[in-house]
Amino acid sequence: MWARAVWLGLRASVGGSRGFTSQAGPQGSGRLTAEVIEHLERLSLVSFGSQEAVEGLEKAIAFADQLRAVDTDGVEPMDSVLEDRCLYLRSDNVVEGNCAEELLQNSRRVVEEYFVAPPGNISLPKLDK
């Protein structure tokens, strides 16, 4: 993966791990290692290949760490944010259909009977036809 190539290149030039540093908060170590970044890239299909992207990731992690400080003892979990309202189900009546071929014509790329979209911000590899 891209992050691994960068990590190996930086590791060779610096003599250590990629390890971008972050502003350490009270909960975190303040360090994202290349292994963690690569793992997050695989899970999210988003490339963190620049310092700016890593800083954005660190800000998101810092925000999530702030949520740990909230005392939720004794708070019952909610089933829905609309628990105080009566929600009615409507009947699901199909009035149109059998137009899959027509809808698939709107897509740039189709594989079998599915739309193809690039995952996250990592572009799809070019396929030779």
N, C-alpha and C positions, 0 to 999 in steps of 0.2 A: 504494500500500500504506500501511498505518497508519504505519509507521516514517517513510516519506517525508513524510507530512503533518506529523508531529511535528517531523521534521528541518527542514522548510521553516518551520514556525512558530517553532521555537527559533532558527533561523538568522536569521530576520527580527528577532526580539526581541533577540538577543545580538549579532548582526552577525558571526557566524562559523558554524562547523559544529557539529553536535550534540556530537560529541567528548567523551563521558563519559571521565573519566580513570580509570585503574586504578593499582594498586600496581605500579610498573614492576619487573619482574624482570630478571635478568642477560641474558636472551635477548630480551625483548620491549621494545617502545617504550613500553608503558604507556598506550596510547591506542587506543580503538576509535572509529573515525570512523562517521558516519551511513551512509556508503556500505558499510562492512564489515558493520555491523549489519543493514542492509537486505538485503544479499546473503545473509547467514546466515539471515535470516528466510525468504527465498525458497527457499533450499536445504532448510531444516529444517521449514518450515511451522509454526514456533513464533514467537510474538510476544515480542519483547524490549521491550515498550512502557513498562516502568517502570524506575526506577533499581535496584530490587531484582533484576529479571530480568537487567539488564546486569551487576550485580555478580556474580550467579551464573555468567553466561557468562565473566566475567573470571576467576573462581576456577577454572572448568573449563579455561580456556586456560592459566592458571598451572600447574595440575597436569600438563597435557600437556607443557608446557615443561620440567618437571622430568624427564620421561622422556628428554629429549634428553641429559641428563647421564650416563645409564647407558651404560657402555662395552660395546658388543655386538660388538666386533671379535673374529673367530674363533669366534663362536657360530653354529652351524648352525641354520637355521630348522626349526621342527617342522612336521610334517604334521598332527599331532593332539596334544592334551594327553594322550591315552591311548596313546602310541606303545609303551609297555612292556607293553601288554595285547593279547591276541588278540581281535579283534572279529569276531563271527559275524553274518552277515546271516540274517534270518529270511525265510521265504517270505511273500509279501504276498498273502494270500487274501481276497478281498472276500466278506463274509458278508451284508452289507446294502447297500442302495443304492437309487438312483432315488427319493430323498426330498428333492430340491432344493426343490420347492415347499413342502413341509412345513417345512423349515428356514428358508426365506425369510420365512415367516409370523412368525417370532420377531423379525424386524428392525423397527425403527421406520420406516426408509426403505429403499426398494429402487428401483434404477434398472435396468431390463431384468431381468437375472438376477443382479444383484450387490447385496451389502450396501453401504450408504452410511454412512460414518463421518466425523466431522469430522476434518480434518487437523491434527494437533498440538493446540495449545490455541487455534487460531483457529476460531471457530464458522462453520458453513456459512451462506451467505446464505439468506434466506427465499425460497422459490419460490412464486409465485402459481399456484394450480391452476385 
